[in-house]
Amino acid sequence: MGKPVNLNRYRKDKARADQKARADQNAVKFGRSKAEKTLERTRAEKAARDLDGHERDE
């Protein structure tokens, strides 16, 4: 007779592997590089500065 197999462990390991694969797919699909994030943040900061510079002083 063979060694007993813990089915709960197998089920959880499979679920973890599936979740990891799904996370990797989403990272490729939706992820952005550090350069893209920095560029977007810089542009947003510049837009905010430009908008603040156009305020009317009364």
Secondary structure as GFF3:
##gff-version 3
##sequence-region A 1 58
A	DSSP	alpha_helix	7	30	.	.	.	ID=ss1
A	DSSP	alpha_helix	34	53	.	.	.	ID=ss2
###
